[in-house]
Amino acid sequence: MTTQRWKYREHEGRQGKFRVGDLVTVSSYALTTEQNDRLLTIDHSKLVGLIIAISKSGGDKYPIRVDWLNPIYKNMPTAFFFRELKRKRS
């Protein structure tokens, strides 16, 4: 393994500050975007999701896939940009 690859190995599988397996909730920025309008009708403070995949290609507009724990309704958004999520602290 080259020195450069060794140095940047921590950045693989990341988008912003998120990694697969992180517990997240929606940020206030996500509530202002049009594609997440349905989140305004629910109590989003109790919403918790698990990051299940992060797209490696740079062309995806919403590369982070979230699987919601105890989803409040059937068709909840699952694709997000890193600004639309924040880590859930327990």
Contacts in CASP RR format, 6 or more apart in sequence:
PFRMAT RR
TARGET T0000
AUTHOR 0000-0000-0000
METHOD contacts of the structure
MODEL  1
MTTQRWKYREHEGRQGKFRVGDLVTVSSYALTTEQNDRLLTIDHSKLVGL
IIAISKSGGDKYPIRVDWLNPIYKNMPTAFFFRELKRKRS
13 19 0 8 1.000
13 20 0 8 1.000
13 54 0 8 1.000
13 56 0 8 1.000
14 54 0 8 1.000
15 54 0 8 1.000
15 55 0 8 1.000
15 63 0 8 1.000
15 64 0 8 1.000
15 82 0 8 1.000
16 82 0 8 1.000
17 82 0 8 1.000
17 87 0 8 1.000
18 24 0 8 1.000
18 51 0 8 1.000
18 54 0 8 1.000
18 64 0 8 1.000
18 82 0 8 1.000
18 85 0 8 1.000
18 87 0 8 1.000
19 51 0 8 1.000
19 54 0 8 1.000
20 51 0 8 1.000
20 52 0 8 1.000
20 53 0 8 1.000
20 54 0 8 1.000
21 50 0 8 1.000
21 51 0 8 1.000
21 52 0 8 1.000
22 50 0 8 1.000
22 51 0 8 1.000
22 87 0 8 1.000
23 48 0 8 1.000
23 49 0 8 1.000
23 50 0 8 1.000
23 87 0 8 1.000
23 88 0 8 1.000
23 90 0 8 1.000
24 48 0 8 1.000
24 49 0 8 1.000
24 50 0 8 1.000
24 51 0 8 1.000
24 66 0 8 1.000
24 85 0 8 1.000
24 86 0 8 1.000
24 87 0 8 1.000
24 88 0 8 1.000
25 44 0 8 1.000
25 45 0 8 1.000
25 47 0 8 1.000
25 48 0 8 1.000
25 49 0 8 1.000
25 85 0 8 1.000
25 86 0 8 1.000
25 88 0 8 1.000
26 36 0 8 1.000
26 39 0 8 1.000
26 44 0 8 1.000
26 47 0 8 1.000
26 80 0 8 1.000
26 84 0 8 1.000
26 85 0 8 1.000
26 86 0 8 1.000
27 83 0 8 1.000
27 84 0 8 1.000
27 85 0 8 1.000
27 86 0 8 1.000
29 83 0 8 1.000
29 84 0 8 1.000
30 36 0 8 1.000
30 39 0 8 1.000
30 80 0 8 1.000
30 83 0 8 1.000
30 84 0 8 1.000
30 85 0 8 1.000
31 39 0 8 1.000
31 40 0 8 1.000
31 44 0 8 1.000
33 84 0 8 1.000
35 77 0 8 1.000
36 77 0 8 1.000
36 84 0 8 1.000
38 73 0 8 1.000
38 75 0 8 1.000
38 76 0 8 1.000
38 77 0 8 1.000
39 47 0 8 1.000
39 76 0 8 1.000
39 77 0 8 1.000
42 72 0 8 1.000
42 73 0 8 1.000
43 72 0 8 1.000
47 68 0 8 1.000
47 72 0 8 1.000
48 68 0 8 1.000
48 69 0 8 1.000
48 70 0 8 1.000
48 88 0 8 1.000
49 66 0 8 1.000
49 67 0 8 1.000
49 68 0 8 1.000
49 69 0 8 1.000
49 88 0 8 1.000
50 66 0 8 1.000
50 67 0 8 1.000
50 69 0 8 1.000
51 64 0 8 1.000
51 65 0 8 1.000
51 66 0 8 1.000
51 85 0 8 1.000
52 65 0 8 1.000
52 66 0 8 1.000
52 67 0 8 1.000
53 64 0 8 1.000
53 65 0 8 1.000
54 63 0 8 1.000
54 64 0 8 1.000
54 65 0 8 1.000
55 63 0 8 1.000
55 64 0 8 1.000
55 65 0 8 1.000
57 63 0 8 1.000
61 81 0 8 1.000
62 79 0 8 1.000
62 80 0 8 1.000
62 81 0 8 1.000
63 79 0 8 1.000
63 81 0 8 1.000
63 82 0 8 1.000
64 79 0 8 1.000
64 80 0 8 1.000
64 81 0 8 1.000
64 82 0 8 1.000
64 85 0 8 1.000
65 78 0 8 1.000
65 79 0 8 1.000
66 78 0 8 1.000
66 79 0 8 1.000
66 80 0 8 1.000
66 85 0 8 1.000
67 78 0 8 1.000
68 76 0 8 1.000
68 78 0 8 1.000
END
